């Protein structure tokens, strides 16, 4: 847990039919997102996470290409944030990670995420 009250993290977001906003820079009209189930989003993220953890892919590169968040242009980097700035499940997961650790799947109203704590 961060003693400064802030953490720094990057993430990969895959939106799905249950996401509160069904569009992204990758899918401006939301066609793919609306046709993606939560289970499909989780399966995609699980594969991405495995590739990153085993060294087959770099978090930054995967986030840049495949994340539905606009932070993709920064390799998923969200910068520093404190308590109360992110959706609660995301915040709890990010604050619970050690620096360099990648979360399991985290569900929020935005979609499904994997989170890399960077600071």
BELGI-V977777 format. One line per field, one symbol per residue. ss: DSSP state (A for helix, B for strand, O for the rest). psi: psi as a letter, one per 20 degrees, with the letter a starting at -180 (. if undefined). A space follows every 10 residues. Layout:
# BELGI-V977777
ss->???
psi->???
This chain:
# BELGI-V977777
ss->OOOOOBBBBB BBBBOOOOOO OOOOOOOOOO AAAAOOOAAA AAAAAAAAAA AAAOOOOOAA AAAAAAOOOA AAAAOOBBBB BBOOOOOAAA AAAAAAOOOO OBOOOBBBOO BBBBBBBOO
psi->qpiiiqrpqq rppoqahjqh olrrhhmhij ggghjprghg gggghggggg hghijhqpgg ggghhiqiqi ihikkipiaq qaqjirqghg gggghiqqpi qprappprih bqqqpopi.
